Amino acid sequence: MVKSVFEIKKEICEVGHKLYAKNFVAANDGNISVKVNDHEFYCTPTGVSKGSLTPDMIIKVDAEGNKIEGKLNPSSEIKMHMRVYRDRPDVNAVVHAHPPVATAFTVADIDLDQYILPEAVLTIGDVPTCDYGTPSTMEIPDSLEPYIQSHDAFLLRNHGALTVGCDLTKAFFIMEEVEFNAIICKHAMELGAVHEIPNEQLKKLMELRKKMHLTGRHPGLDLEEEKPLAVCSKEELVETITKRVLEALGK
């Protein structure tokens, strides 16, 4: 069923409110967009909290991110949305947010690539960390290039996360999945051990994914060898994270 313009705008606002309520964004952070056709897209405006969005604030832009309709202006980060739509015709919605724990993984230079939850294995697989890019420039869209054809979720180094989907609900759910997976992984690390799902069980999950006909792109799983058990004390975890942060800062 084709949604009306008002329904699309209302859905964007609802997702924005959820992002804000979940503390996935602060102040005016984050942006959301929905594809109408190859030449028209609706997106959130710059300078407005996602918790305060109303349908009349939503803007229509063209494939270059130029405003077609709307009182306010689009975010300067609309560039990365447009790059996704250009390179992934199957994508109809994009969500950018700053989920705290997943973003902390990028700050600590720790990959979110451990297979610990069946749901995450089925839907997103490992989540790549893209190279750091200056916000509002083409550096961030360019950083997506190595992964855009095989993933639906991306971590942006020292910045946040980007998720895509066949519709806005799917893109938002993937954002939730990324953060939830990061939270569980962090807690397991703090408790001293990260036990990944065994390879044989991972293979069964991938077979299940095929049977379920799940939409979107999936990077597949690296099953060449069993990964060693990740075990560390809280003190070791703090020391490792501190060391990596200092290295990233060049100290």
C-alpha positions, 0 to 999 in steps of 0.5 A: 500500500502506497503511503501518503506524504503525511504518513511518511512525514509522521513515520519519520517523526515517530522514529525521531522521537524513538531515537531521542527517547532511547538516548541514541541522539542528543540535542540536534544530533542524527538524521533520518531520510525516506526514499519516495522515488529516484528523484525525491526524498523526505528528510529531517531538518538541521538544527531540530531535536529529533524529540521535537519533530513534527510533520510540518518540519520534514523536508523534501530534497532531490537526489543531490540533497537540494531542498525542493520543499520545506520551511527548514533546511536539510542536514549537511550530513544528507550527503551520506544518505544520498550516497547510500541511495545512489549505490544501493537501489534496494534501500528506501530508508536511512537512519543516522544516530549516535548510539552510545555503546556502539559509538564507544566501540569505535572510540576504543578501536574495538571491532563489533564483529563477535558473533554472540547473539543469534538475532544479530547474526541473522540480521546484521552479521559483523558491523564494520567500522568506517574510517573517520570523516569530518561531518558534513564533508564527502569524507563520511560518504566516501568511508562507506564505499568499502562496505556499502554493498555487503552491509546494512549497518555501519559504525562511523569512527568517533561519530556514530552509526548508520543503518539502512533498510527496505523501509524506515521500520527496518532501518530503525530496527537495525539501529536498535540491533546494533546498539543492543549487540554492543551493550551485551558485548560490553557487559560480557567483556566486563564480566570477563569472557565473551563466548561466541556462538560455535561455527556449526551453530553459526552455519545453521543460523545462516541456513535459517536466514536463507529459509526466512528470506530476510531482506537486506544485505549481509556480509556473511560469516567468517568461519575459517577458524574458531576465534579464541575465547575473549577473556579479560578482567575489568582492570585489563579491559579498562587498561586496554581501552585507555591504551587504545584511546590514547593511541587514537589521540596520538599520545 
